[in-house]
Structure formats: structure tokens, C-alpha cells
Amino acid sequence: MPCMQVTVGCDIGRRPLERVSGSLQRSITRIVRAVKPCLYGPYPHLNGQRFRQSLFRSLVRTIDPEAIFESGTFYGASAQFFLNVSEQPVCTVEKNRGFAYCAKRRFRKIPEVRVLVGDSRAALKKLRNADHFPPSYVLFYLDAHWKEDLPLREEVALITKEWTDSVIVIDDFKVLDDSGYAFDTYGDRELSIEYLGDEAIGPYEVFWPRCPSREEAGARRGCAVLVAPGAVPAVELEGLPELRRLPRSRTAATSALGL
Ligand SMILES: C[S@@+](CC[C@H](N)C(=O)[O-])C[C@H]1O[C@@H](n2cnc3c(N)ncnc32)[C@H](O)[C@@H]1O
């Protein structure tokens, strides 16, 4: 991500501001980014991954979701894409107040995008009882894994328990048979099927990107797509050029072998 170079003229000389005060620099960065995001260049939606973008478009066409939920808004680049592609309400949650402020500002004239400030798990718990949020046909995009916090397993467990006929896309996920896709690790934990476990996945079925990593663009982060049994016939999903399925037994075996 490009970093702002601000210089100050004072008795300490014209030194980059970030050397003077890290927290002051971060505050100014947030404000400038909110007011003039173009100074930083566009932050790419879905990691700049063209295949992932195409996968998302296909999922929207196939599922025809009633709403999109995103965990981890950051500056709202992907939320903007979700709205453009689906033309459905987008609910996105961001725990960092500075990022949430920027995203709220970005969408201040777009009521279809709701930016919630707080933890993704708490947001999901609220939404499952909210009148304004659908109990089925939601397309979830889980991307709130950053630094030491790892809410993913709880997010997935909440969704698979509470939402029927829905689909979950998980970013930064280990693709078992394609090591060219990057994925997140947190100490000895990694974002993988093994980490999620059968209990969190519940009745949802797991699909994988069909595109080999070497043909993907952008940051080439891996993903997995979890699909509720009633969301859309599996045969339709398998027919999509972007998705493929591995039998669950093979998934578990491959994972156990550390592949
Ligand atoms: C990789 S960035 C998200 C990028 C964004 N989805 C996009 O594609 O433009 C991850 C974001 O998740 C946020 N985050 C981390 N833990 C969170 C949590 N428990 N609840 C909500 N947001 C969280 C971080 O502050 C960070 O902004």
C-alpha cells in the first residue's frame, strides 16, 4: 500500500512526519485518505484478482442474493464492487474506527451500503435477529482476519448455523492443491479447512477456485467458497467456469497430509 510522504519545515529540519510521530502520521494519513483517496491511488477491490472478481460476478448471477455481507471493510473498495455488481444492499463491518470512518465517508451518499463499526462476530449476531437483514440468500465475503485477531471460525459457525440458502466466500484461504495461492497464517494456525473444522462448516459444501494460481492476477490470495445445501443446485455451481469441487473425504485426507 503506498505510504504518504509528508514533510514539515521546523527546527528539526524537513524530516518525514512519520519519523516524528507514528500515531500523528497515522491520523493524518487517515484524514487525507478519507478526504482525497485519489492521493493514494485506488486500493484494488478483491485484491486486484481478476479471476476472483469474475467468480464473484458469477456467484451473484447464480444465487441472486438478497444482500451482501462483508467482514473487514478497510477502505470499502470491495464493498463498492459488491454494490456495483449486485445492485443489492451491502452490509460491511469494520472494527478499526479510522478505517470505518473513511468507509462511512466514502458511502455517505450511498444508502445501499451500510458500514457497521465493531467486531464482525457481534455484527453477525445482531444481524441474524434484525428485520432489515435477510435470513437466507445472503452472499457473505469474509475478510476480517488481520493482525492477531482471527474471528473466521466463529464467523463461519454463526453463518452456517443461522443462515440457510446462503453462500460464503473466504479470502486469504489455503487452496489445498495449489500452493501458488497465498493464505494467512497466525502463529501455528493457518486459514484452512482443517482450521475451520467440520463443526463450523456444518452442512455447507466446499468449492474451490478452478483457475490455477499462475493464471490469476493481483495478489493471488487463495479462497474457498462454502455453499448451503439449498442455496443453489450443486450441479449449477459445478457448471460455473470459476468453481470446482473436491470430495470432502479427499479434502480431509489431503489436508491431513499437509498438502
Ligand atoms: C484485509 S482488510 C479488508 C479488505 C477489504 N475487505 C477489501 O477487500 O477492500 C481486513 C480488515 O479487517 C478488519 N478487521 C480485523 N478484525 C476484525 C473484526 N474482528 N471485525 C471487523 N473487522 C475486522 C481490519 O481492521 C482490516 O481493515
The ligand as a Gaussian input file, in Angstrom:
#p B3LYP/6-31G(d) Opt

LIG

0 1
 C       -7.664000      -7.223000       4.577000
 S       -8.539000      -5.903000       5.242000
 C      -10.092000      -5.971000       4.379000
 C      -10.033000      -5.528000       2.931000
 C      -11.401000      -5.323000       2.309000
 N      -12.266000      -6.462000       2.516000
 C      -11.257000      -5.077000       0.814000
 O      -11.206000      -6.058000       0.067000
 O      -11.205000      -3.914000       0.408000
 C       -9.003000      -6.555000       6.798000
 C       -9.824000      -5.589000       7.642000
 O      -10.475000      -6.328000       8.666000
 C      -10.561000      -5.516000       9.806000
 N      -10.811000      -6.402000      10.947000
 C       -9.932000      -7.212000      11.587000
 N      -10.552000      -7.920000      12.555000
 C      -11.861000      -7.559000      12.503000
 C      -13.023000      -7.963000      13.237000
 N      -12.960000      -8.883000      14.220000
 N      -14.214000      -7.391000      12.925000
 C      -14.300000      -6.464000      11.933000
 N      -13.223000      -6.043000      11.206000
 C      -12.032000      -6.591000      11.488000
 C       -9.224000      -4.805000       9.825000
 O       -9.262000      -3.643000      10.609000
 C       -8.996000      -4.521000       8.337000
 O       -9.471000      -3.254000       7.967000

